[in-house]
Amino acid sequence: MTSYLLRRLALLVVALLVAAGVMFVLLRMLPGDPANALVAVGATPEQIQQARHAIGSDLPLGQQFLVWANQLLHLDLGNSFINGLPVGPQLAQRMAVTIPLTLIAFVLAVLIAAPVGFIAARYSRSWVGILFSSFSQLGIAVPVFWVGILLVWGFALSWHVLPAGGFPQDSWADPGAALTSLTLPVITIAIVMSASVARYVRAACLDVLNSDYVRTFRSLGASFGSAMFRHGLKSVAVPVVSVLGIELATTFLGAVVVESVFALPGLGSMLVTGIAQHDYPSIQGVLLLTTLIVLVVGVLADLTQRMLDPRLRGGSR
């Protein structure tokens, strides 16, 4: 397990470095000049050139990359072109919105998807199973932003029971107000994600329910619940864990869209603002952080899967 962990960590570092290089080059290939956001309309060429020199965009591409790489080695993400503030503290401040939003929605989605998927598999030939399967299919087909708009229209504009968007200025100083602001975004993400996860839970449960070892255990006099708990639960968990890792990463990335719908001051709004103003340090900071989180989630999912399935541990030897 130790050698496997070291290999996975080495792969994570290599993947992060490759992603950082590709991201840096692609950003510079986009049309537009970041210096234009620093000067007034009708600025002279000399003023534009001074702005380029101030942010370093007049340097050759290779030299710009070396400057940025040197900053990363010192754990410095640079300063924003627009407000001049360090990008790192801004990311930490906005993660206080995005991370709780993602984790709460993920837990809620799993709590919904697990029973829905199991019931859809257990009663797959009855109208109950068909109804639950239809729910998951419908949830996958519906765009997440449309679900958010419907929830805002119902709970905020029609019934006035929850805020339509925004987040308290003092962040989590008042946990009740912060959780209230995240209620609709969390439900939006959880509805769409639970529909997707429920399909995988259903497929995994069907494989276990139709397996020989469960039928054999039940033929020896064990109840259905005992057979599933002692022999089926781990078999269901192995494929579902890998899917949950992907879904958690997808949920984190999808929070960008949801934050835009609900006007939350998270990483999503920072990324959108940075793209609109060609603020390279802010864009690079958000993308690098999200890439790192996705890679770490993938490693954790692989490790959890190997802990649950001894066959994977034996394969490494």
Secondary structure as GFF3:
##gff-version 3
##sequence-region A 1 317
A	DSSP	alpha_helix	2	29	.	.	.	ID=ss1
A	DSSP	three_ten_helix	34	37	.	.	.	ID=ss2
A	DSSP	alpha_helix	45	55	.	.	.	ID=ss3
A	DSSP	alpha_helix	61	73	.	.	.	ID=ss4
A	DSSP	alpha_helix	87	122	.	.	.	ID=ss5
A	DSSP	alpha_helix	127	141	.	.	.	ID=ss6
A	DSSP	alpha_helix	144	151	.	.	.	ID=ss7
A	DSSP	pi_helix	152	158	.	.	.	ID=ss8
A	DSSP	three_ten_helix	171	173	.	.	.	ID=ss9
A	DSSP	alpha_helix	175	209	.	.	.	ID=ss10
A	DSSP	alpha_helix	212	219	.	.	.	ID=ss11
A	DSSP	alpha_helix	224	227	.	.	.	ID=ss12
A	DSSP	pi_helix	228	232	.	.	.	ID=ss13
A	DSSP	alpha_helix	233	261	.	.	.	ID=ss14
A	DSSP	alpha_helix	267	276	.	.	.	ID=ss15
A	DSSP	alpha_helix	280	308	.	.	.	ID=ss16
A	DSSP	alpha_helix	310	316	.	.	.	ID=ss17
###
